[in-house]
Amino acid sequence: MARTAAFDRHARRYDAWFARHPAAYASELAAVRALWPPVREALEVGVGTGRFAEPLGIRYGLDPSPAMRALARRRGIQVIEGVAEALPFPDRRFEAVLMVTTLCFVDDPSRALREAYRVLQPGGFLVIGFIDRESPLGQRYLERQHASPFYQAARFYSAGEVAKLMKAAGFAHLIWRQTLFSDPETLHRPDPVQPGYGSGGFVVVRGQRPLDPEVLQGVSLDASPEGWQSG
């Protein structure tokens, strides 16, 4: 069952966090942008109030919380009800799928990632943003977890665990970015976005659904897995 009760009761409080902490929000958005591909048909799973979908130009969102969906619709997102483990979309529907602080709330992360793989076109991208449990910030989240109405029921993952889940679901060419090296509650200017993981509390990883074997015929194996990505 989706863990929506706190988000239904406190949707406006959740959304207001981004306005109260603009430097932290800008840091997270910049890290996601660093790995977000230039696509037209994209879905955000766990779209929340649309704080990431709107600036990234993502047209479609899915969320189990009615209150969160209502706020996302005000930002112009076409949102439907649903959960990550059972996406109500046909196979190969999207060029990219985004999940930001969603994985920690799903009941079955393996199934959720398999569903993301299913609805992606061959060569499509899955981008996941999450709080790295093993980072200094992740440890503070764990310490404060029971005091938060939103994160009480969350299960935080390490970067290694997320990598293992993505690879098991079939994703390849994992590329990492990290930010929030400071406490977001006291941040006055955006933190930098750096490659890798291990120091930053907010980590973004991009994986790719491989092309079908028949498509690979004639494709150069020397092509960079980042392709359009520079730096």
VENKA-V425169 format. One record per residue. N is the residue number from 1. RES is the residue in one letter. PHI is phi as a letter, one per 30 degrees, with the letter a starting at -180 (NA if undefined). PSI is psi in whole degrees, 0 to 359 (* if undefined). Layout:
n: <N/N>
res: <RES/RES>
phi: <PHI/PHI>
psi: <PSI/PSI>
//
This chain:
n: <1/2/3/4/5/6/7/8/9/10/11/12/13/14/15/16/17/18/19/20/21/22/23/24/25/26/27/28/29/30/31/32/33/34/35/36/37/38/39/40/41/42/43/44/45/46/47/48/49/50/51/52/53/54/55/56/57/58/59/60/61/62/63/64/65/66/67/68/69/70/71/72/73/74/75/76/77/78/79/80/81/82/83/84/85/86/87/88/89/90/91/92/93/94/95/96/97/98/99/100/101/102/103/104/105/106/107/108/109/110/111/112/113/114/115/116/117/118/119/120/121/122/123/124/125/126/127/128/129/130/131/132/133/134/135/136/137/138/139/140/141/142/143/144/145/146/147/148/149/150/151/152/153/154/155/156/157/158/159/160/161/162/163/164/165/166/167/168/169/170/171/172/173/174/175/176/177/178/179/180/181/182/183/184/185/186/187/188/189/190/191/192/193/194/195/196/197/198/199/200/201/202/203/204/205/206/207/208/209/210/211/212/213/214/215/216/217/218/219/220/221/222/223/224/225/226/227/228/229/230/231>
res: <M/A/R/T/A/A/F/D/R/H/A/R/R/Y/D/A/W/F/A/R/H/P/A/A/Y/A/S/E/L/A/A/V/R/A/L/W/P/P/V/R/E/A/L/E/V/G/V/G/T/G/R/F/A/E/P/L/G/I/R/Y/G/L/D/P/S/P/A/M/R/A/L/A/R/R/R/G/I/Q/V/I/E/G/V/A/E/A/L/P/F/P/D/R/R/F/E/A/V/L/M/V/T/T/L/C/F/V/D/D/P/S/R/A/L/R/E/A/Y/R/V/L/Q/P/G/G/F/L/V/I/G/F/I/D/R/E/S/P/L/G/Q/R/Y/L/E/R/Q/H/A/S/P/F/Y/Q/A/A/R/F/Y/S/A/G/E/V/A/K/L/M/K/A/A/G/F/A/H/L/I/W/R/Q/T/L/F/S/D/P/E/T/L/H/R/P/D/P/V/Q/P/G/Y/G/S/G/G/F/V/V/V/R/G/Q/R/P/L/D/P/E/V/L/Q/G/V/S/L/D/A/S/P/E/G/W/Q/S/G>
phi: <NA/d/c/c/e/d/d/d/d/b/d/d/d/d/d/d/e/d/d/d/b/d/d/d/d/d/d/d/d/d/d/d/e/d/c/d/d/d/b/c/c/b/b/c/c/i/d/i/c/i/d/c/d/d/d/d/i/d/d/c/b/b/a/d/c/d/d/d/d/d/d/d/d/d/c/i/d/d/c/b/d/l/b/d/d/b/d/d/b/d/e/h/d/b/d/a/b/c/b/c/h/c/e/d/c/d/d/b/d/d/d/d/d/d/d/d/d/d/d/d/d/e/i/d/c/c/c/b/c/a/d/d/e/d/d/e/d/d/d/d/d/d/d/c/e/d/d/c/d/c/c/e/c/d/c/d/c/d/d/d/d/d/e/d/d/d/d/d/d/j/d/b/h/d/b/b/b/b/a/h/d/c/d/d/d/c/d/c/b/e/d/d/c/b/d/i/a/k/c/d/d/c/c/b/b/c/b/b/d/d/d/d/e/d/d/d/d/i/d/d/d/d/d/d/d/d/h/d/d/c/i>
psi: <134/142/80/350/310/323/327/319/327/36/317/324/317/312/325/338/321/325/326/338/65/328/318/317/316/324/312/316/321/322/320/316/325/334/2/126/158/86/166/318/101/157/136/121/126/50/341/230/8/15/336/321/316/305/338/354/26/123/330/141/157/136/144/348/121/320/320/320/321/319/323/322/326/340/10/12/137/101/139/162/142/173/159/331/351/73/127/55/153/165/143/36/327/155/334/149/136/140/119/121/45/321/327/350/349/150/326/88/325/314/322/318/327/324/319/318/317/317/356/144/151/131/356/168/141/126/125/127/134/161/119/114/328/359/163/318/320/322/323/322/319/319/326/4/315/347/351/129/338/322/5/321/7/152/110/145/152/164/322/321/319/318/316/317/317/317/321/330/351/0/145/175/54/130/139/145/154/153/189/71/352/170/120/337/336/9/129/339/153/141/156/161/125/156/158/199/169/333/316/143/329/120/140/134/139/130/162/136/123/153/154/151/321/333/328/339/122/356/133/129/357/356/142/137/340/336/258/342/133/124/*>
//
